Amino acid sequence: TPPQMAYFGKIGIGTPPQYFYVHFDTGSTTLWVNSVYCNSDACSHHPLFNPKYSSTYHSNGQPFSIQYGTGSVTGIIGYDTITMGELTITNQKIGLSQSEPGDHFAGALHDGLMGLAFMPNQGTIVDTMIQESLIEEPVFAFYLSRKSESGSEVMFGGTDPSYYQGQINWVPVQQNSHWQLVFEGFEVNHQSTGWCENGCTAITDTGTSLLECPPQYVDSLHQMLGAQQDQHGNYVFDCSEVSSLPPLTFIMNGAHLHLPASAYEEDSNGNCRSGIKHSHEEYRNGLPYWILGDVFLRQFYSVFDQGNARVGFATLA
């Protein structure tokens, strides 16, 4: 599989803080970290949170379990202080891992996950920030850098104008969702595919590295783009033709959002691989289902607005 990109940042948990790198994930709700309760192999390669050393930790021992597309985690829920940049969030619900079966999290560069889904009443860290009046607006925003560049940024409480130009194109999202939206068109080389003429649905997911296309369309899309499948079933492009590959266009709430070939083609060791794969379900709410992962999100400054139940995409500066 293509190299999996993940975007993570440093947070402190407890008093005094114990530091961990967590993966920012708008496709899940729970903030969890590897803990001393964990005896899975995945935990032996990471720093582990020890609640005994935190004077602000408390727990009633409630269990949690999360199934991701690529791995699962079980453990117990506790509450503690989180420090992140200038912010100090108190009484934040956190999961302490007890088991992480499989090897998905073992080699990961991060020590846990920060769920940022639009799920009020689930105790997400953004909800706690809002309740504790720590942020000016109930908004957070991402700039995701390309592979070779550092400097990705997540901002809580507003947007950072140095990262984008022009207006933000807003799209309404469904309440209680992983930032799920409906969009009205999908074009290849400025020609409509007709796939979304009755609408398509998508979640906006920083925790998915690729652009995921409805499985019923993924072969047709790669045929239009002239991709071949290699012996592992991965779609690859002829590297000499990448510069002439057409843009993909998502029409969202009237705005035309273009994804050039440089965004959806991933160069790995001289192979020009496709950054597009199939999503795990054909339809959701009766509409073809996409996942707008990092391949899509790197192309824009993306704004997650809980106060107005909308997500916004702006042209990068």
C-alpha positions as CSV (number, residue, x, y, z in Angstrom):
1,T,0.0,0.0,0.0
2,P,1.1,3.6,-0.5
3,P,2.9,5.3,2.3
4,Q,0.3,6.3,4.9
5,M,0.6,9.9,5.9
6,A,-0.7,10.9,9.3
7,Y,-0.8,14.3,10.9
8,F,0.0,14.5,14.6
9,G,1.0,17.0,17.3
10,K,2.2,17.1,20.8
11,I,-0.1,17.3,23.8
12,G,0.4,17.1,27.6
13,I,-1.8,14.9,29.7
14,G,-2.1,15.2,33.5
15,T,-0.4,17.3,36.3
16,P,2.5,17.6,35.8
17,P,2.1,16.9,32.0
18,Q,3.2,13.7,30.4
19,Y,3.7,14.3,26.7
20,F,2.4,12.3,23.8
21,Y,2.1,12.7,20.0
22,V,-1.5,12.2,18.9
23,H,-3.0,11.8,15.5
24,F,-5.7,14.5,14.7
25,D,-8.7,12.6,13.4
26,T,-12.0,14.2,12.3
27,G,-13.3,10.7,11.6
28,S,-13.6,9.6,15.2
29,T,-14.7,11.0,18.6
30,T,-12.4,9.7,21.4
31,L,-9.2,11.1,22.6
32,W,-7.1,8.1,23.7
33,V,-3.4,7.4,24.4
34,N,-1.2,4.3,25.1
35,S,-1.2,3.7,28.8
36,V,0.6,1.6,31.4
37,Y,-2.5,-0.7,31.5
38,C,-1.7,-1.9,28.0
39,N,0.2,-5.1,27.4
40,S,-0.2,-5.3,23.6
41,D,3.0,-5.4,21.5
42,A,1.8,-2.1,20.0
43,C,2.3,-0.4,23.4
44,S,5.9,-1.5,23.9
45,H,7.2,0.9,21.3
46,H,5.6,4.1,22.7
47,P,5.6,6.3,25.8
48,L,2.7,5.2,28.1
49,F,0.5,7.4,30.2
50,N,0.7,6.6,33.9
51,P,-2.3,8.0,35.8
52,K,-0.6,7.4,39.1
53,Y,1.8,10.3,38.4
54,S,-1.0,12.8,37.7
55,S,-2.7,14.7,40.6
56,T,-5.6,15.7,38.4
57,Y,-6.6,12.3,37.1
58,H,-9.8,10.6,38.0
59,S,-11.8,7.7,36.6
60,N,-14.9,5.6,37.4
61,G,-13.4,2.7,35.4
62,Q,-15.9,2.9,32.5
63,P,-14.7,0.7,29.6
64,F,-14.4,1.9,26.0
65,S,-13.7,0.1,22.7
66,I,-13.2,1.5,19.3
67,Q,-13.1,-0.3,16.0
68,Y,-11.3,1.6,13.2
69,G,-11.1,0.7,9.6
70,T,-7.6,-0.6,10.2
71,G,-7.3,-1.6,13.9
72,S,-9.1,-1.6,17.2
73,V,-8.4,-0.3,20.7
74,T,-10.0,-1.2,24.1
75,G,-9.4,0.4,27.5
76,I,-10.9,2.5,30.2
77,I,-12.1,6.1,30.3
78,G,-10.6,8.6,32.7
79,Y,-10.6,12.4,33.0
80,D,-7.6,14.7,33.2
81,T,-6.1,18.0,32.2
82,I,-4.8,18.4,28.7
83,T,-2.3,21.0,27.6
84,M,-1.9,21.8,24.0
85,G,0.0,24.9,22.8
86,E,-1.5,27.8,24.8
87,L,-4.6,25.9,25.8
88,T,-5.3,24.1,29.1
89,I,-8.4,22.0,29.0
90,T,-9.6,20.5,32.4
91,N,-11.6,17.4,33.1
92,Q,-11.2,16.1,29.5
93,K,-12.5,12.6,28.8
94,I,-9.6,10.4,27.7
95,G,-9.3,6.7,26.9
96,L,-6.4,4.8,28.4
97,S,-5.6,1.9,26.2
98,Q,-5.5,-1.7,27.6
99,S,-5.2,-3.6,24.3
100,E,-4.4,-2.7,20.8
101,P,-4.6,-6.0,18.9
102,G,-2.7,-6.4,15.6
103,D,0.2,-4.3,14.4
104,H,-1.6,-1.3,13.1
105,F,-0.7,1.0,16.0
106,A,2.7,-0.7,16.8
107,G,4.7,1.0,14.1
108,A,2.7,4.2,14.1
109,L,4.6,7.4,14.8
110,H,1.9,8.6,17.1
111,D,1.0,7.5,20.6
112,G,-2.7,7.9,20.4
113,L,-5.6,9.6,18.6
114,M,-7.5,12.8,19.1
115,G,-11.1,12.4,17.8
116,L,-12.5,15.6,16.3
117,A,-15.7,14.4,14.8
118,F,-18.9,16.6,14.9
119,M,-20.5,14.6,17.7
120,P,-21.9,16.9,20.4
121,N,-22.5,15.0,23.7
122,Q,-19.6,12.6,23.1
123,G,-17.2,14.7,25.2
124,T,-14.8,15.5,22.3
125,I,-12.0,17.9,23.2
126,V,-13.5,20.6,21.1
127,D,-16.8,20.3,23.0
128,T,-14.8,20.7,26.2
129,M,-13.0,23.7,24.9
130,I,-16.4,25.3,24.0
131,Q,-17.9,24.4,27.4
132,E,-14.9,25.9,29.3
133,S,-15.0,29.0,27.1
134,L,-11.4,28.5,26.0
135,I,-11.9,29.3,22.3
136,E,-13.4,32.4,20.8
137,E,-15.4,30.6,18.1
138,P,-16.5,26.9,18.0
139,V,-14.2,26.4,15.0
140,F,-11.0,24.6,14.2
141,A,-9.0,24.5,11.0
142,F,-6.3,22.5,9.3
143,Y,-3.4,23.3,7.0
144,L,-1.9,19.9,5.9
145,S,1.6,20.2,4.3
146,R,2.8,18.0,1.5
147,K,5.1,15.0,2.2
148,S,8.4,16.8,1.9
149,E,7.4,19.9,3.9
150,S,7.0,20.5,7.6
151,G,4.7,23.1,9.1
152,S,1.2,21.5,9.1
153,E,-1.0,23.3,11.6
154,V,-4.3,22.8,13.4
155,M,-5.8,25.9,14.9
156,F,-8.5,25.8,17.5
157,G,-10.9,28.7,17.9
158,G,-10.6,30.3,14.5
159,T,-8.8,30.4,11.2
160,D,-5.2,31.4,10.3
161,P,-5.4,33.9,7.4
162,S,-1.8,33.4,6.5
163,Y,-2.6,30.0,5.1
164,Y,-5.4,30.8,2.7
165,Q,-6.5,33.4,0.2
166,G,-9.9,34.5,-1.0
167,Q,-13.2,33.3,0.5
168,I,-14.0,30.1,2.3
169,N,-16.4,27.9,0.4
170,W,-18.9,26.6,3.0
171,V,-20.8,23.3,2.8
172,P,-23.4,22.3,5.3
173,V,-22.7,19.1,7.3
174,Q,-25.0,16.7,9.0
175,Q,-25.3,17.0,12.8
176,N,-23.8,14.1,14.8
177,S,-21.6,12.9,12.0
178,H,-18.0,12.7,10.9
179,W,-18.4,16.0,9.1
180,Q,-20.6,14.4,6.5
181,L,-21.7,16.6,3.6
182,V,-23.6,16.2,0.4
183,F,-22.1,17.6,-2.9
184,E,-23.7,17.9,-6.3
185,G,-21.2,17.1,-8.9
186,F,-18.0,15.3,-9.8
187,E,-16.0,16.1,-13.0
188,V,-13.0,14.6,-14.7
189,N,-11.2,17.0,-17.0
190,H,-14.2,19.5,-16.6
191,Q,-16.6,16.9,-17.9
192,S,-19.4,15.7,-15.6
193,T,-19.3,12.0,-14.8
194,G,-23.0,12.0,-13.9
195,W,-22.2,10.0,-10.8
196,C,-23.4,12.7,-8.4
197,E,-26.3,14.1,-10.4
198,N,-28.7,13.2,-7.6
199,G,-26.0,14.1,-5.0
200,C,-23.1,12.3,-3.5
201,T,-22.2,12.1,0.2
202,A,-18.8,12.3,1.8
203,I,-17.2,12.5,5.2
204,T,-14.3,15.0,5.7
205,D,-11.7,12.9,7.4
206,T,-8.2,14.0,8.4
207,G,-7.7,10.4,9.7
208,T,-7.9,8.8,6.2
209,S,-4.8,9.3,4.2
210,L,-6.2,8.8,0.6
211,L,-9.2,10.0,-1.3
212,E,-11.7,7.2,-1.2
213,C,-14.1,6.9,-4.1
214,P,-17.4,4.8,-4.1
215,P,-16.3,1.2,-5.0
216,Q,-18.8,1.1,-7.9
217,Y,-16.9,4.0,-9.6
218,V,-13.2,3.4,-8.7
219,D,-12.4,1.3,-11.8
220,S,-14.1,3.6,-14.2
221,L,-12.4,6.6,-12.7
222,H,-8.9,5.0,-13.0
223,Q,-9.7,4.0,-16.6
224,M,-10.6,7.6,-17.4
225,L,-7.2,8.6,-15.9
226,G,-5.4,5.9,-17.8
227,A,-4.1,4.1,-14.7
228,Q,-3.1,0.4,-14.7
229,Q,-3.3,-2.1,-11.9
230,D,0.0,-3.6,-10.7
231,Q,0.4,-7.1,-9.4
232,H,-0.7,-6.1,-6.0
233,G,-3.9,-4.5,-7.3
234,N,-2.7,-0.9,-6.7
235,Y,-3.5,1.6,-9.4
236,V,-0.4,3.1,-11.0
237,F,0.2,5.8,-13.6
238,D,2.9,6.0,-16.2
239,C,5.2,8.5,-14.6
240,S,6.0,10.1,-18.0
241,E,2.3,11.0,-18.4
242,V,1.6,12.3,-14.9
243,S,2.0,16.0,-16.0
244,S,-0.8,15.6,-18.5
245,L,-3.3,14.0,-16.2
246,P,-6.6,15.9,-15.9
247,P,-8.0,17.7,-12.8
248,L,-10.8,16.2,-10.8
249,T,-13.5,18.6,-9.7
250,F,-15.9,18.4,-6.8
251,I,-18.9,20.7,-7.1
252,M,-19.9,21.6,-3.5
253,N,-22.6,24.1,-2.7
254,G,-21.9,25.8,-6.0
255,A,-18.1,26.0,-5.6
256,H,-15.9,24.1,-8.0
257,L,-13.0,22.6,-6.0
258,H,-10.2,21.3,-8.2
259,L,-7.8,18.5,-7.4
260,P,-4.9,18.6,-9.9
261,A,-2.9,15.4,-10.7
262,S,-0.1,16.6,-8.3
263,A,-2.7,16.1,-5.5
264,Y,-4.0,12.6,-6.4
265,E,-0.8,11.0,-7.7
266,E,1.7,9.9,-5.2
267,D,5.3,9.4,-6.1
268,S,6.9,6.5,-4.2
269,N,10.3,5.1,-5.1
270,G,9.9,5.9,-8.8
271,N,6.4,4.5,-8.9
272,C,3.6,6.9,-9.7
273,R,0.7,5.5,-7.6
274,S,-2.8,6.7,-7.4
275,G,-3.8,8.4,-4.2
276,I,-7.4,7.2,-4.8
277,K,-8.9,3.9,-3.6
278,H,-12.3,2.6,-3.0
279,S,-14.4,3.5,0.1
280,H,-15.8,0.7,2.2
281,E,-19.5,1.2,1.3
282,E,-21.2,2.0,-2.0
283,Y,-23.9,4.2,-0.7
284,R,-24.7,6.1,2.5
285,N,-28.1,7.7,3.0
286,G,-28.9,6.4,-0.5
287,L,-26.1,8.4,-2.1
288,P,-22.7,7.3,-3.5
289,Y,-20.2,7.5,-0.6
290,W,-16.8,9.2,-0.7
291,I,-14.2,9.9,2.0
292,L,-12.4,13.2,1.6
293,G,-9.1,12.1,3.2
294,D,-5.7,13.9,3.2
295,V,-5.2,13.6,-0.5
296,F,-8.1,15.9,-0.9
297,L,-7.6,18.0,2.2
298,R,-3.9,18.9,1.5
299,Q,-5.2,20.8,-1.5
300,F,-7.2,23.3,0.6
301,Y,-7.3,25.1,3.9
302,S,-10.1,23.3,5.6
303,V,-12.3,24.8,8.3
304,F,-14.5,22.8,10.7
305,D,-17.3,25.0,12.1
306,Q,-19.3,23.3,14.9
307,G,-21.2,26.5,15.7
308,N,-22.8,26.6,12.2
309,A,-22.7,22.9,11.3
310,R,-20.6,23.4,8.2
311,V,-17.2,22.7,6.8
312,G,-15.3,25.2,4.6
313,F,-12.6,24.8,1.9
314,A,-10.4,27.7,0.9
315,T,-7.6,28.1,-1.7
316,L,-4.1,27.8,-0.1
317,A,-2.1,31.0,0.1
